Amino acid sequence: MNRTPTFLAAAIALALATPADASEPRPYPAVTDARLAQPEPANWLSYRGNFSAWGYSPLAKINERNVGKLTLAWAYQTGLVEGHQSPPIVNGGYMYVTTPGSQVIALDAGTGQEIWRYKPQIPADQLQLHPTNRGVALYGNRVYIATVDCRLIALDARTGKVAWTTKVDEWKNGYYMTLAPLAAKGKIMVGPSGGETGVRGYVAAFDAETGKEAWRTYTVPGPGEPGHDTWPAGDSYKTGGGSVWITGSYDPQTGLAYWGTGNPAPWPADQRKGDNLYTSSMIAIDVETGQIKGHHQYQPNDAWDWDEVSAPVLIDTTIKGRPVKAAVHAGRSGYLWVLERTADKVNYVQAWPYVNNNVITGLDPKTGRPAYDASKTPGTGKGAAFCPGLWGGKDWPPEAYNPNTGLFYIPANNNMCGMLPAGENVKYKPGDLFIGYPLDGVLGSVRVPDPNQTVGELQAWDLKTGKLAWAHKFKTFLWAPLLTTAGNLVFAGGTNDRMFRAYNATNGKVLWEFPAPSGVVGVPSSFEVDGEQYIAVQSGWGVDAERVQGAFNAILPERKVVVPQGGTVLVFKVGK
Amino acid sequence: MKHIAIHPVERAPAAGCGCGADPQRRKALKAAAGMALLAGAGLRPAQAAEDGPRTGDWLVLADDEAKKPIGAADVKLGEKPLIAYPFDPAAKAVRDGSRMNRILLVRLDPGSLDGATQPRAAEGVVAYSAFCTHMGCDVNAWVAAEKVLLCFCHFSKFDPSQEAAVTGGPAPRPLPALPIKLEDGKFVVAGAFSAPPGKAA
């Protein structure tokens, strides 16, 4: 303590000696709707880099010719464990990452210097089924974070000072938030996780300036609303699931945001007879009013925990000679869906399996409605095996679209099947698990028909022809959010050997790889500061990647892999 | 400021937890407990719902509105654990203000219990904190083949016959043990948790 005056004196001396311009904070360019709709190549302003959710950077200084010389520019340890999944989001040289526990870290994007760090106090007794956070939203001069205990918090982008906090929901009832908010038209939109705790999902919008709630649209309709009759009479809709935990995409021309929704609850489908709208669906919501303007349900009466929370990727393309404003989604079911978005409707165009699916026996050619094989459908008192398994052909890790190659990239898992034991009747208790299968059965659910088959597949699809252009196959499963760039590259981690890799976007050849401190399950991004292009990603294994690894370790103990935990922001540039 | 439950760690029975072997740590914990009591005195009633179990408490099922004390016959061999809250018989109040107060009860073969677990058990029934030491989920599943407790969230496994030692998954430490005894056919808390419940930072 007696050293404090000396320190203070030194600090004051240093402050006085520092030229004023060096201590001036870097100017922060306000984030507008116009900028979000047409982001400058140098910045990565939102979860997927643009409203269409492409995961695409138009920067090309790092490219297929020089990516082999990619080297670490700087790294920053978060000091935390569990899943580090958020993309480094960059605006005007400011970088924002989030961590498990809903912390926000602002960094100088060029140097990695910490500018500020916000640590919300999370209740000590909240259970953390998915300890992660998937990023911030930027709007105006603020940064928005959806916290795991269901608060939406606005922070000053330059200082980290709290502008406002709004309670979105009651965490004690099993609601929690992990998604990056969507910012558009003066509103900040979020939704709750809790498909395993019997939430009633929704998308809710809050005024970006004040935090006041503008609207809340449930993904499970209540009495008197269209779709309510797809639920059994009674209160089942109140605990029907349809969680919302991945950021929606947005079409500024129509003002519609496209959100994916989670599985219905509880899991045994016979306990909630009917289609169960709008679970395992995509819904188009008018951002102004919250009104649902269209939807497509991928799996009516889902029985396999096939959350379809990944928002569709919005691509204007040509299909069978016809221009289509498409909404493309690599489903948890293992089907690749091409839908058409209009101002007031969502139309089915076509779909096909991108991995082995033995449940769906056919699709209605007009509506895309699937028919199911009853022998592959588990339920109350009835176990069943099915492909793909609970974690699907693709879980939440986002796909990417590259307008130069015209290819749609999917981080897929093939022949990763599942088996559930006989389901049991389950009673809803607020805040408790609401699943309906013995829990050790869920743990032991992963099945691989042939242990020597490959599982993970980085796939590239030509949407115009519906043909697979290339696939890079892995012996292990793949949990890899994707980035693609105008440098003809695809970046992906997601394997249990902790590698972060660059692939040739045209042919899938591995061009570069980097052994990260932990497994890479973070969403990668790219940006430019002072003329230098960077590739950024968080390393930090955890959550479902760890869970799936645990399931593989259980069925193939001779190949047991333990991936170390710990979060690090990694930023790369081309070495001289 | 809302008081956050701090569970005083009492001196364990002679044959009990390893924490008794470290006088420095015990002293620190006692000091912390004392401070918690002082800090709490002016802020809350002596017995808040957030408080953890106290010696003499009964145990009631977490979802039992009738608040019937759990008895020896309610906990059956080979069945998944029961999830309970402590019940203050004097105030007739369930201590359910914090999920960290959740307690699991499971019946084991008395001959399978190790030397530290045996004195805390009552006729083969053992009690532990049900708040997973990893991420705070309920430890409420049972893997019969391995005779271990399972946390669904991240698949941590604990051996209840061996002081809830971690046998699998990411949990960093065992579940805190709670000594219990049988009085008039019902389970009664016989001491404090062997360590404070809580999740990894």
Chai-1 contact restraints between the chains, C-beta under 6 A:
chainA,res_idxA,chainB,res_idxB,connection_type,confidence,min_distance_angstrom,max_distance_angstrom,comment,restraint_id
A,D125,B,S98,contact,1.0,0.0,6.0,A-B,restraint_1
A,D125,B,R99,contact,1.0,0.0,6.0,A-B,restraint_2
A,D125,B,M100,contact,1.0,0.0,6.0,A-B,restraint_3
A,L127,B,G136,contact,1.0,0.0,6.0,A-B,restraint_4
A,L127,B,C137,contact,1.0,0.0,6.0,A-B,restraint_5
A,Q128,B,M135,contact,1.0,0.0,6.0,A-B,restraint_6
A,Q128,B,G136,contact,1.0,0.0,6.0,A-B,restraint_7
A,L129,B,C153,contact,1.0,0.0,6.0,A-B,restraint_8
A,P131,B,M135,contact,1.0,0.0,6.0,A-B,restraint_9
A,K429,B,D63,contact,1.0,0.0,6.0,A-B,restraint_10
A,L439,B,A141,contact,1.0,0.0,6.0,A-B,restraint_11
A,L439,B,F152,contact,1.0,0.0,6.0,A-B,restraint_12
A,D440,B,A141,contact,1.0,0.0,6.0,A-B,restraint_13
A,D440,B,V143,contact,1.0,0.0,6.0,A-B,restraint_14
A,D440,B,L150,contact,1.0,0.0,6.0,A-B,restraint_15
A,L443,B,F155,contact,1.0,0.0,6.0,A-B,restraint_16
A,G550,B,F155,contact,1.0,0.0,6.0,A-B,restraint_17
